[in-house]
Amino acid sequence: MISLIVILPLLSLFSSLEVCAQGGDPSLPGAKPTPAPGAKDSKSASSVPAQHALTFGVERKGKLDPKTSGKNADGRFFEEMILKAESGDSLTFRVKGDNPSLGLQILGKNNAEVPVAKDASGDFKISTPTGGAPANGDYRVRVTGALSDRNAVPFTIKVDRLGLTATAYAERFNKIYANYRESDPASVEETVAKLERLGRDDPMRPTAFERLGIIYLEVRGDVGKAERAMEQTIKANGVVRIKISFDGKWRPMAKLRSGDLGFEDKRSGWLRIQAGQLTISDAGDKLMASLSGQQIKELSKTLVSAYNMVTITANNTRRPYVFAPEAMRQVEAELVVKLIQNHVMGKAN
């Protein structure tokens, strides 16, 4: 009897522990609830697909798939990607694939649709009044298409940034230059920073580089940076402008009655250099000489006392053109000769 009294409670305890272990009591540490039968993660064709980022100049592959792609109200399937752009960006979208129905849809802020048009080359472009992105921010770019069966249709998309629209570029430059004060060092620094940013945003337009070349050379006296800005100006089909001094009859410097060395009939003007051509004009922009590379017979840099002169001898002219950069420093004369050799005459030093 005593043995039975001791054994029965122990058997009852073991039985209870076994039931708890098999039953998966949720109060036990590490236990997980069993999902209800038949429950699954459903996904319809109209759900929005996973979004991927688009990078300028990088081709991305994708596919329209009736099982995974989103579906517009008009029944066309789409794959959506995200593109970060800024106001005034000039963009081109190239979509390629075997499905002739492939199209493009762009959604901006608050799901507002951005108008696009297909050009003669088959590329898509934004067709806003300015031709550029309407605002800074993220854009949802969708490649769309009609699917006639259950097979997926592969495609590629590439977005190229062409720079800024002409309107956006002009507005930014005019705003920058309107606030420029040459006598204020802080204004000079701010203007240079903004012009450099404008040049990076659109390196194919010359205006920002033209102005940077002048500021670097005439205000800062930094010939190295001036040269880089001027090289970029010519590369973008712009015109380099350098302030010069010369004699009204193109005579070289001589000893004046005052005893100083200088031009007898000193004038100020502008030397302009572009691809294959240079011009010299007076301070009022009256043209005094225009020469192509083929017309230049001889180009040299000479030192007269402490002054550095540039001499250009042209075909069919009686007198050579003798002038000096405004500051008459050697580095400036060397810069002028180098630019003429490389970009007007087409010769390297």
Secondary structure, 3 states (H helix, E strand, C coil): CHHHHHHHHHHHHHHHHHHHHHHCCCCCCCCCCCCCCCCCCCCCCCCCCCCEECCCCCCEEEEECCCCCEECCCCCEEEEEEEEECCCEEEEEEEECCCCCCEEEEECHHHCEECEEECCCCCEEECCCCCCCCCCEEEEEEEEECCCCCCCEEEEEEEEEEEECHHHHHHHHHHHHHCCCCCCHHHHHHHHHHHHHHHHHCCCCCHHHHHHHHHHHHHHCCHHHHHHHHHHHHHCCCCEEEEEEEECCCCCCEECCCCCEECCCEEEEEEEEECCEEEEEECCCCEEEEEEHHHEEEEEEEEECCEEEEEEEECCCCCCEEEEECCCCHHHHHHHHHHHHHHHCCCCC
